[in-house]
Amino acid sequence: MQLFIRSVQMMQNLGWSKTDRRASGSSILTGLWGCCMSFMIGLGLLSFVPSAAAQSNTINYTNTDLTGRNFAGEDLNGGVFVAAEMREANLQGANLKGAMFTKANLYGANLSETDLTDALIDRVTLYKANLRNANLTGATLTSTVIQETDITNVDFTDALIDRFTVSLLCKVASGTNPTTGADSRESLGCKD
């Protein structure tokens, strides 16, 4: 986990920060940063997973088919959902703080009112998902498909998201998160 934290700090020191919303420059450099970030996160995951697996209370759904499963209101704090198939799963109101979603498929899933604070969402499909009123404070979203997804009232404060995805989210972001009081567009750093 320390390697992951150091990798994120290094990226921030090199100009890839959570709060830096300047123009991305050349698409080649943007792609290079994305590759570097995915590599560094991968290294962080490799150092994190063994320690998580050693904990007996860790919720681990790695390579599990959870299609249509109902997790509404459940405490899934720190859960591991690596390569989980979660099409149309109901996670409404679930506690997903610090959860790890890597290569998961959440097509059409209901994540409304979830707490995804500090979650890792890497190479995940959130196509046609419902994130209304979700809290993604401090979350890391990399190489994730967030299209035709309801992001009304989502709090993205301090989330680490690539500039391209931020630009797409800013086109549809609106509202104020009812739990945190954060304006969705402001939390993304959208320019009006």
N, C-alpha and C positions, 0 to 999 in steps of 0.2 A: 504494500500500500504506500510505503514511503517513496518508492521509486515512481509510482504514479503521481504523487503530490509533487515530487521534484520535477517530473516531466512537465506538468502543467505550469509550475512556476517558471521553468526555463522558457516555455512557449510565451508566457506573459512578458518575460524580460526581453524576448526577441520581437515583441510587438504584436503578438497574437493574444490579445487580452479580452476579458469579458466585457469591459466597458469601452473598448476602442471600436468606434463605429465609423471610421473613415472609409473612404472608397477603397476597394480591395486591390487596386492596381492591376497588373497583368494577370490574365487567367492562368498562365503557366505557373506563376508564383503562387497563386491561390491554390491550384491543384497540388503543387509541391508541399505547401503547408498542410493541406488536408492529408496527404500521404504520410508526412512526418508525424502529424497528430495521431493518425490511426495507428502508426507503428509504436509511438510512445505509449498510447493507451493500451495497446496490446501487451507491451512489456509490463505495464502497470497491472493488467489483468492477470498475467502469469504470476506475478508476485502476490496478488491478492487472493486468488482462488484457493490455493492450498491452505492458507490460514483460515479462510471462511469454511472450507470443507472440514477442518479440524474441530470446528465448533459444533457441538451436538444439537444446538437449537437453531441452526441455520436452515431456513426454508430453501430447498434446492429442487427446482423443477427443470434441470438441464435436460435437453432433448426429450421433453415430455409433450404429449398431445393434450392440450387443455382447451380444445375447441369448444366454444359455447359454455365453458365452466363458469359457475357463479361464485365469485369471490367478494361479492358486495359487502362492504363494511368490515372485512377481515383485516387483521393485523399481520401484514406481510413485510414488516420492517426488516430491511437487509436481505430480502429474498433474492435468490439467484434464478434468473429465467434465461439462461443461455440456450439459444437455438430452440426455444419453446414455441410450439404452434398454439397460438392463442386467438385464432380467428373468432370474432364475435363473443369473446369472453366478457363477462360482466364484472368489472372491478370498481364499480361506483362506490365512492366513499372509502375505499381501502387505504390503509396506511402502507405506503410503499417507500417510506423514507430510506434512502441509501440503497435501494434495490438496484440490481444489475440486470439490465436487459441488453443482451448482445445477440445480434442475428435472430431476434425473435420476430414472429409474425403476429401483429396485433390488428390485422385488417378488420375493420368494422367493430373493434372492441369498444366497450363503454368504460372510459376512464374518467368520467365526470366526477368532480368533487374529490378526486384522489389527492393525497399528499405525496408528491414525488420529489420532495426536498432532497438535494444532494444525490439524486439517482443518476446512474450511468445508463444512457440510452444510446447505444452504438450499433449502427447498421440495422436499424429496426424498421419494420413496415408499420406505419400508423395511418395508412391510406383509409379514408372514410371512417376514422375513429372519432370518438366523442371525448374531447378533453375539457369541455365546458366546466368552469369554476375550479380547475385543477391548480395545484401549487407546484411549480417547477423551480422554485428558488434554489439557486446553486447547482442545478442539474447540469449534466454534460450531455449535449445532443450532437452526435457526429454521424455523418453519412446516413441520416435517417430520412425516410420518405414521410413527409407530413403534407399530404395533398388531400383536398376535399375533406379536411379534418376540421371539426368545430373547435376553435380555440377562443371562443367568447369568454371573457373574464379570466383568462389564464394569467398567472403571475410568473413572469420569466426573470425576475430580479436576480442578478448575479449569475445567471445561467451562461454556460460556455457553449456558444452556438456559432457556427461559421457564418460569415457575412452573407453568402448567397442565400442560405436558409433564412436568415433574419430578414433579408429583402423580400422573400416570398411571404413570410409570416406577417410582415408589416402591411401587406396588401389586404389582409383579411382580419387582422387583430382589432378587437374593440372591447369596450367594457372595463369594469373594475372588479377585481376579485373580491367576493363577499367575505372571505376569511381574513385576508391580509390587507385589504384596502388599496392594493397596488393597481394602477392603471395598466392594462395590458400593453398598449402602445409605448408608454413611457418605460415600462420594464424591459421592453425589447430595444429601446433606444431609437425608435422610429422617428424619422424626420417628417413633419407634416407637409 
